[in-house]
Amino acid sequence: MENLISCEQFTKENLKEIFDLADVVKANPEKYLNALQGKVVTTLFFEPSTRTRLSFETAVVRLGARLVSTENGKSNSSSTKGETLEDTIKVVTGYTDAIIMRHSFDDAAQRAQKVSTVPVINAGSGKGEHPTQSLLDAYTIRREKGRLDNLKIALLGDLINGRTIHSLIKLFGLYDNIEFYGLSKENLALPEKYVKIIEESGNKYFKCTSFDDIPKDVDIMYHTRIQAERCDEDLGKEEFIINKEILDQFSENTIVMHPLPRVDEISTDIDDDKRAKYFEQAHNGMWVRMALLLKIFEK
């Protein structure tokens, strides 16, 4: 894997390699302190980010590479002067050994890959995909559940604009006997094209109207915030909030995940519940991204 643009690039085999390596790196971080010594990695972020940018940048530093970073490229780069994305990438490739990019355009990663002479990693493109988020999500699920087949996954929140949801659906198309339960306001329902992706992979999708429609033994409840920044219209407030009262209706083996940041869709009264995994999920991002960088530079 020389670039990571879409979850469609994943296979069961390369996912297992990345996850197994992430386990090794997490257990023995000191062995990888100089693994990428002499390399330069650039992070180009044209949208705000905390977890993705900082975990990637920490991964780069922990592996011994040098980091060049643009935190707010939308206002702090030559794109404000009218420079095209393609021209930016063509210039940056002369300075670096890899580019990690987040952008508001749905097709930004594809466009960057076409003109780049160094590896490109998609760190989130518009409403499209966020493949490294789905990597750390699946890695967290594997660590918690010990498997990636035979799962019941509830998808909650903004299912129309949430690129983390879209990527997760594509990744789990590789696995068998997955049941998805979608719970959202009607104006945020999962687009039909993603329902079709689920069904074409041999898995199942159930549209829900309340928490009562979600099986009590569901394995994962994956919530997302309303992506207000991606729409001109007022999307309103979240109606389906996971709090202690709601969570206690579900199995003691149900885990709660969220790509963060949260707004009000997950109450802080479950933060100390052993089933709340969203902060651990975020921390896993660094180990997975270290493993991903190692695999990409392996080429």
C-alpha positions in Angstrom: 0.0 0.0 0.0 1.8 3.1 -1.2 -1.1 5.5 -0.7 -4.2 5.4 1.5 -7.0 7.2 -0.2 -10.1 5.0 0.3 -11.3 2.1 2.4 -11.8 0.3 -0.9 -8.1 -0.3 -0.9 -8.3 -2.5 2.2 -8.2 -6.3 2.2 -8.5 -8.6 5.2 -4.9 -9.4 4.8 -3.5 -5.9 4.9 -5.8 -4.9 7.7 -4.5 -7.9 9.8 -1.0 -6.8 9.0 -1.6 -3.3 10.2 -3.5 -4.3 13.3 -0.9 -6.9 14.3 1.9 -4.4 13.8 0.0 -1.8 15.8 -0.2 -4.3 18.7 3.5 -4.9 18.5 4.3 -1.1 18.4 1.9 -0.5 21.3 3.7 -3.1 23.4 7.2 -2.1 22.4 7.2 1.6 21.3 10.9 2.0 22.2 11.9 -0.4 19.4 10.6 2.0 16.8 12.1 5.3 17.9 14.3 5.6 14.9 12.4 3.5 12.4 11.8 6.4 10.1 14.9 8.4 10.9 15.9 10.6 7.9 12.4 10.8 6.5 10.3 14.0 6.3 6.5 13.9 6.6 4.2 16.8 5.9 0.7 17.2 7.4 -1.5 19.5 5.3 -4.7 20.2 7.1 -7.2 22.5 5.4 -9.9 21.8 8.0 -9.7 21.9 11.8 -8.6 18.8 13.6 -7.4 17.7 17.0 -7.2 13.9 17.3 -6.3 13.1 13.6 -3.7 15.8 13.2 -2.1 15.4 16.7 -2.1 11.6 16.6 -0.5 11.6 13.1 2.1 14.1 14.1 2.9 12.3 17.3 3.2 9.1 15.3 5.6 10.7 12.9 7.8 12.1 15.8 7.7 8.8 17.8 9.0 7.0 14.7 11.9 9.3 14.4 10.9 11.2 11.3 10.9 15.0 10.9 7.6 16.8 10.7 6.6 19.8 8.6 3.0 21.0 9.3 0.3 23.3 8.1 -2.4 23.4 10.8 -4.9 25.7 9.1 -4.1 25.5 5.4 -7.4 27.1 4.3 -6.2 30.4 5.7 -2.5 29.9 6.2 -1.4 28.6 2.8 -1.3 30.0 -0.7 -4.8 28.5 -1.3 -6.0 31.9 0.0 -4.3 33.5 -3.0 -6.1 31.2 -5.4 -3.5 28.4 -5.7 -5.1 25.1 -6.8 -4.8 22.0 -4.7 -2.9 20.3 -7.5 -0.3 23.1 -7.6 0.1 22.9 -3.8 0.7 19.2 -3.9 3.2 19.5 -6.8 5.2 22.0 -4.8 5.1 20.1 -1.4 6.2 16.8 -3.0 9.6 18.5 -3.6 10.1 19.0 0.1 8.8 15.8 1.7 8.7 12.0 1.7 4.9 11.7 2.4 1.8 13.9 2.7 -1.0 13.5 5.2 -3.9 15.7 4.1 -7.3 16.7 5.3 -9.5 18.8 3.0 -13.1 20.0 2.6 -13.3 18.6 -0.9 -14.9 15.2 -1.2 -12.4 14.2 -3.9 -9.3 16.0 -2.5 -7.3 12.9 -1.8 -7.9 11.4 -5.2 -6.8 14.7 -6.8 -3.7 14.9 -4.7 -2.7 11.3 -5.5 -2.9 12.0 -9.2 -0.2 14.7 -9.1 1.9 13.6 -6.1 5.3 11.8 -6.5 5.3 10.7 -2.8 2.7 8.7 -0.8 -0.5 10.5 0.1 -2.6 9.6 3.1 -6.2 10.7 3.3 -6.9 12.2 6.7 -10.5 13.1 5.8 -12.0 14.5 2.6 -15.3 16.4 2.8 -18.3 14.2 3.2 -16.5 11.4 1.5 -14.1 9.2 3.4 -11.9 9.1 6.5 -10.0 5.8 6.1 -7.6 6.1 8.9 -10.5 6.7 11.3 -12.1 3.5 10.2 -8.7 1.8 10.8 -8.5 2.8 14.4 -12.3 2.1 14.8 -11.9 -1.5 13.6 -8.7 -1.9 15.6 -10.5 -0.8 18.7 -13.3 -3.2 18.0 -10.9 -6.1 17.4 -9.2 -5.4 20.7 -12.5 -5.2 22.6 -14.4 -8.0 20.9 -11.6 -10.2 19.6 -13.2 -10.4 16.1 -14.4 -8.4 13.2 -17.0 -10.9 11.9 -20.4 -11.6 13.4 -21.1 -8.2 14.9 -24.2 -6.1 15.5 -23.3 -2.4 15.1 -25.7 0.5 15.8 -24.9 3.7 13.8 -26.3 6.8 15.4 -26.3 10.5 14.7 -25.4 12.2 11.4 -25.5 9.3 8.9 -25.7 11.5 5.8 -22.7 13.8 6.4 -20.5 11.6 8.6 -17.5 10.4 6.6 -16.4 8.2 9.5 -19.7 6.3 9.1 -19.2 6.0 5.4 -15.7 4.6 5.8 -16.7 2.2 8.5 -19.4 0.7 6.3 -16.9 0.2 3.4 -14.3 -1.4 5.7 -16.8 -3.8 7.3 -17.9 -4.9 3.8 -14.9 -7.2 4.0 -16.3 -9.1 6.9 -19.2 -11.6 7.3 -22.5 -11.5 9.2 -22.5 -7.8 10.1 -25.8 -6.3 11.1 -26.0 -2.5 11.0 -28.8 -0.6 12.8 -29.2 3.0 11.8 -30.8 5.5 14.2 -31.0 9.1 13.2 -33.3 12.0 12.6 -35.0 11.6 9.2 -33.1 14.4 7.6 -29.8 12.7 8.6 -30.7 9.2 7.5 -28.1 7.0 5.8 -28.0 7.6 2.1 -29.3 4.8 -0.1 -25.9 4.3 -1.8 -24.4 3.2 1.6 -27.4 0.9 2.3 -26.7 -0.6 -1.1 -23.0 -1.1 -0.2 -24.0 -2.9 2.9 -26.4 -5.2 1.1 -24.1 -5.9 -1.8 -21.4 -7.1 0.7 -23.9 -9.6 2.0 -24.5 -7.8 5.3 -27.8 -6.3 6.6 -29.1 -2.9 7.3 -32.0 -2.1 9.6 -33.4 1.5 9.8 -34.5 2.3 13.3 -36.8 5.0 14.7 -35.9 4.7 18.4 -33.5 3.0 20.8 -36.2 0.3 21.2 -35.5 -0.9 17.7 -31.8 -1.7 18.5 -31.1 -5.2 19.8 -30.3 -5.1 23.5 -27.3 -7.3 22.9 -25.8 -5.0 20.2 -22.0 -5.2 20.2 -21.2 -1.6 19.3 -23.1 1.7 19.6 -21.2 4.1 17.3 -22.4 7.7 17.7 -21.5 10.8 15.6 -22.1 14.5 16.1 -24.2 16.5 13.7 -21.9 17.9 11.0 -23.3 21.4 11.0 -20.2 22.8 9.2 -21.0 20.7 6.1 -24.4 22.2 5.4 -25.9 25.6 4.9 -29.2 24.6 6.4 -29.9 24.2 10.1 -29.8 20.5 10.9 -31.2 21.0 14.4 -30.1 19.2 17.6 -29.4 15.6 18.2 -32.6 13.7 19.4 -31.0 10.4 20.2 -28.6 10.9 23.2 -26.8 8.0 24.9 -26.9 8.6 28.7 -26.7 6.3 31.7 -30.5 5.6 31.5 -30.3 4.6 27.9 -27.0 2.6 28.1 -28.3 0.6 31.1 -31.0 -0.8 28.8 -28.3 -2.6 26.8 -25.9 -5.5 27.5 -22.9 -5.1 29.8 -20.9 -6.2 26.8 -22.2 -3.4 24.5 -19.4 -0.8 23.9 -19.9 2.9 23.1 -17.7 4.5 20.4 -17.5 8.0 18.9 -14.9 9.5 16.6 -15.0 12.7 18.6 -15.5 15.6 19.2 -18.8 15.1 20.8 -21.3 17.8 21.4 -24.3 16.6 23.3 -25.0 13.2 21.8 -23.1 11.2 24.5 -23.7 12.3 28.1 -20.7 12.7 30.4 -22.5 10.6 32.9 -21.3 7.5 31.1 -17.6 8.5 30.8 -16.6 6.3 33.7 -18.7 3.4 32.5 -16.5 0.4 31.4 -18.5 0.3 28.2 -17.4 3.8 27.2 -14.5 3.3 24.8 -14.3 6.7 22.9 -11.2 8.1 24.6 -9.4 4.8 24.4 -10.5 4.7 20.7 -8.9 8.1 20.2 -5.6 7.0 21.8 -5.5 3.9 19.7 -5.3 6.2 16.7 -1.7 6.9 17.3 -0.6 3.3 17.4 -2.6 2.4 14.3 -1.2 5.4 12.4 2.4 4.5 13.5 1.8 1.0 12.0 0.3 2.5 8.8 3.3 4.8 8.3 5.7 1.9 8.8 3.8 -0.2 6.2 3.7 2.7 3.7 7.5 3.4 4.1 8.2 -0.3 3.9 7.6 0.2 0.1 
